């Protein structure tokens, strides 16, 4: 009879499992180290190149900004005017208070351009106006900032297709319409396109389907455009603001009242089954939340001014190496859960992402 082995056979199996786990962790550590070093090398190189490249000289350069009646567009027109750019400010209401206020507070470097981004004729007229002004004043169009947009909230069942189409026509197709029209001028200057998206173009929330659709579409359009325009030297950047509704027109009382009125009309014309599911109280409660109440001043309310966003856009216009995407947090609290969620979205599984979004929003 053979003597028993000095080490039982079962022990060899445990040893092999232990060695496998050991080498697995070694590989994981090596991969994480390589990724960390690669990221550090990328940003280190980027920082070095930026430090050794001067900022873009704005002399003789013009920019075109859409949606300058209020909000980001209005404030950005004033800021870029102070930078020294010639600013063509696209306004839906050129005779409105926003356009008049803009002209009264600015130098002669700002020119108001009538613009309805949903109209092909209006965009064509704006292009002709900018082209003629650039030729007569010997300017080059350096940048186009697509900022015009509207918000709309409500349950999907109470969103008419006409209302969804209106939101997408302004936020998404308006951006496409303006960009396509002005690309010929940007090719001459090898300038840049900056599209103002939103954190809701990355994370998708209940009651914001129309808005999220339009901004997600803008994200994919911008990414495709960036790849196509690279060979022409045109830079394309996306800016994703967090919560800035209370310092822009997004939660202006007249717009919220219009949104609420439209939802009530959709409710009244809905089938009985939908009416039974959604009551008027549900609709009114939507606009009582922190995101849509102009009077709310708590930690979840929006940033008190637009400076972080417009400073980001202004720097992007003169940065020799602009980033592809900028996430700009906005809140009165210590952090903006919206921008944090947009960063976590590619990492967390959808099941956990839904839990986080439902908890915060």
Residue, then its C-alpha position, 0 to 999 in steps of 0.5 A: x500500500x502506497x504511503x499517503x502524500x505529504x500534502x493532500x491533493x486538495x491543497x494543490x487545488x487551493x494553491x492553484x486558486x490562490x495563485x490564480x487570484x494573485x495573478x489576476x489582481x496583479x493584472x488588474x493593478x497593472x491595467x489600472x496603473x497603465x490607464x492612470x499613467x496614460x490619463x496623466x500623460x494625456x492631460x500633462x501633454x495637453x497642459x504643456x501644449x496649452x501653456x506654450x500656445x498663446x490664446x487666440x487673438x480676437x482682433x478681426x474675428x466675429x462670432x454668431x450667437x443664437x438665443x440672445x434675447x435672454x439667459x446664456x446668450x444675452x450674458x455671453x454676448x456682453x462678455x464676448x463683446x468685452x473680450x473684443x469679438x465682433x458679436x452677431x447676436x441672434x434674437x427671436x424678437x429683435x424689437x423686444x426688451x432683450x435686444x434693446x437692453x443688449x444694445x443699450x449695454x454694449x458697444x457698437x461691436x454687437x449687431x442684433x440679427x433677427x433669427x428664428x432657428x425653426x425657419x429656413x428663410x430666417x436662418x438664410x437671411x441671418x447668414x446673408x446679414x453676417x456674410x455681408x457684414x464680414x465682407x464690408x468690415x473685413x472680418x472672419x467668422x470665428x465661432x458659432x454658438x448654438x444656444x437657442x433652446x426651450x424647456x418643456x416638462x410633463x408626462x409622456x402620455x400628456x405630451x402631444x406630438x406637436x409639442x415634442x416636435x416644437x421642442x426638438x425643432x428649436x433645440x435640435x433641428x435649430x442647431x443643425x439648421x444654423x450649423x449647416x448654414x454657417x459651416x462654409x464661413x467657418x471653413x474659411x477661418x478654421x474656426x469652431x462650433x460650440x453647442x450648448x447642450x445640458x446634463x439632461x442630454x446625458x442623463x434622462x429624467x422622468x417628465x423631461x422626455x422631449x427636452x432630453x430627446x432634443x439634447x441627446x440628439x444635439x450630443x450625437x450630432x455634435x460628436x459626428x460633426x466634430x469627426x467630420x470637421x476635423x479635416x477642415x480644422x474646425x473645432x466642435x465643442x459641447x457645453x453641458x450646464x447643470x442646473x441654471x434654470x433660475x438665472x435664465x429664462x428656463x423657469x421664467x414665470x410666463x414660460x412655466x405658466x404656459x407649460x402648465x396651461x398646455x399640460x392642462x389642455x392636453x389633460x382635458x383632451x386625453x382619453x378617460x383612461x389617461x385622465x383617471x391615471x393623471x389628475x390635475x393635482x399631479x400636473x400642478x405638483x410637477x411645477x412645485x418642485x425645486x427644479x421649476x419653482x423660481x421662488x425656491x432658494x434652497x440648496x437644490x436650487x440653481x446657480x445664482x448667475x450664468x458666469x460659470x457657463x459663459x466664462x467656459x464658453x468664452x474661454x473655449x472660443x480663445x483656447x488654442x486646444x478646446x476640449x470636446x466636452x465641458x461639464x459645468x456644475x450649477x447649484x447653490x449647494x456644495x455639489x450639483x447632483x446632476x453633473x455628478x450623475x452625468x459623469x457616473x452614467x457611462x460607469x454605473x449599470x442602468x439599474x443603479x443609475x435609475x435608483x440614483x436619479x429617482x433618489x435625487x430627482 
